[in-house]
Amino acid sequence: MLRRSCRALAAVLLAGCYTFEPVQGPTPEVGTELAFDINDVGRVALGGSMGPEIAQIEGRLVEKGSADYLVAVTSVHMLRGGEQVWSKEPVRIKSEYVSSVYEKKFSAVKSVALGAVGVGLVAALAGRSLVGGGTTDPQKQPGDTAHSTRRRP
């Protein structure tokens, strides 16, 4: 059990934590994970194919044209909450539909904090016995069932 806990912790630490930060400067390179806040014009234009209540679209940038983005969409966040998971379907998003662009970046601070919590959990688990052993009193052993009798009414 402890080995599984350590493996799970290692997986979390290797994965790390990510945040979306506003894009500063030129458009990120093709292949970058991005999130696009969609404005009212974009909601109307994309509503027929993606739903009318789109708040944000996440995905990998496939191509950046002069007036649009081609994105392999991984998820769509709705205005009133909720999320739709997509399977990297390509969607063309015009620049005029976007109010803000965010880039997915590794967060060292969050990853270290998560790692510290994970190490604490593993240490707590290691300090406890996860296998129930209990103690038995040899004086109070149950009798042999071969000597028991059953009465019929």
N, C-alpha and C positions, 0 to 999 in steps of 0.2 A: 504494500500500500504506500509506503514511504517513497519507494522508487517511482511509482506512478505520479505522486505529488511533485516530486523533483522534476520529472519530465514535463509535467504540465507547467510548472513554474518556468522552466527553461524555454518552453515554447512561447509563453507570454513575453518573457524578456527579449527573446529574439525578434518577435513580431513588433514590439514597441508600441508606442502611442503616436497618433498623428493628429494634426489639427489643420483646419483650412485657414489660411492667412490671405489677406488681400494682395492681389498681384501689384507689384510696384515696378514701374518701368515697362519695357517691351513685353509683348505677348510671350508666354512661356513656350518652350519647345514642344514639338510634336511628341506624343507619348506621355506627357505630363498629366497627372490626375488633377482635374479642375472641378469647381462648382460654380454655377452661374445663377445669380438671382435674376428672376424673370420679372419684367415690369408688366403693366396692364396691357400694353400693345402686344407684347409677346404672349400673354395669356390668351388673348383673343385669337391671335394668329395660330398658335400651337394647340389651341383648345380642341380642335377637331381630331387631331392625331394623338395627343398626349393627355387630354383632360383639361377642363376649364379652370381648375383651381391650382395650377402649378405655382409653387413659390420658388423652388430651386431645383436645378438639374445637375446631377453629378455624373462624371464620366471621364474617359481618357480622350485627350485631344488627338484626333486623327489627322486633321488638316486645318490650317488657318488661312482663309482667303482674305481679300481686302475688305470685304463687307460681311463675312460670316465665319462661323466655326463649324467644322464637322466633328461631332462628338460620338464616341461609342458609349452610350448611356448605360450606367450601372444602377442608378436609382433616381427617383423623382420624389421630392418632398412637397406635400400639399399645404395650402394656406391654413387650413383648420387642423393641422396635424396629420399624422399618417405618412406612410412612405410606400411607394411601389418599387419593387426590385425589378430591374431590367437585366437582360442578358447581353449587354454590349451591342444593342441594336444601334446602327448609325442614324443620327438625326442631325440635320442642318439647322443651326440656330443663327439667325441674323443678328448682327451687332446691335441693331436698334431695339431688339427684344430684351437686351441684357442691361440691368442696372449696375451690377457689380460682378467681378470675377475674382475667385479665390483659388489659390494653389494649395494642394495637399503637401504638408511638410512634416518631417519627423520632429517630434517634441521630446527633447532629452529630459526636461524637467518632469513631464508626466510619466515618461518611461521609468525614470529612476524612482519616482514615488510609487508607481505600481509594483516595481521590483521589490521595494522595501516592504510593502504590504505582503507580497507573495512570500518573501523570506520569513517574515514573522509568522505567517500561517504554517509554513513547513516546519518551523521551529516548534510551534505550538503542537502540531501533530506528532512530531518526533518525541516530544516530552510525555505523550500520553500513550497508554497501551490501547491499540486499536483492536486487539484480539481479545475477546472475552475468555478468560480462563477461569476465573472464580476459584474458590477453594471448596474442597469437599471434606466433610467430616466422616472419617471412616466408621465412626460409631453409628451413623445414621444412614447407612447404605440401604437402598430399597431391597426388599426381599426378592427371592427367586420366583418368577412367575410360574414356574413348573409346579410349585407347591401350593399355588392358590386354587381355590375352588369357587365355582360359580353356582349360585343358588337359582333355581327356577321358581317362579311364583306358583 
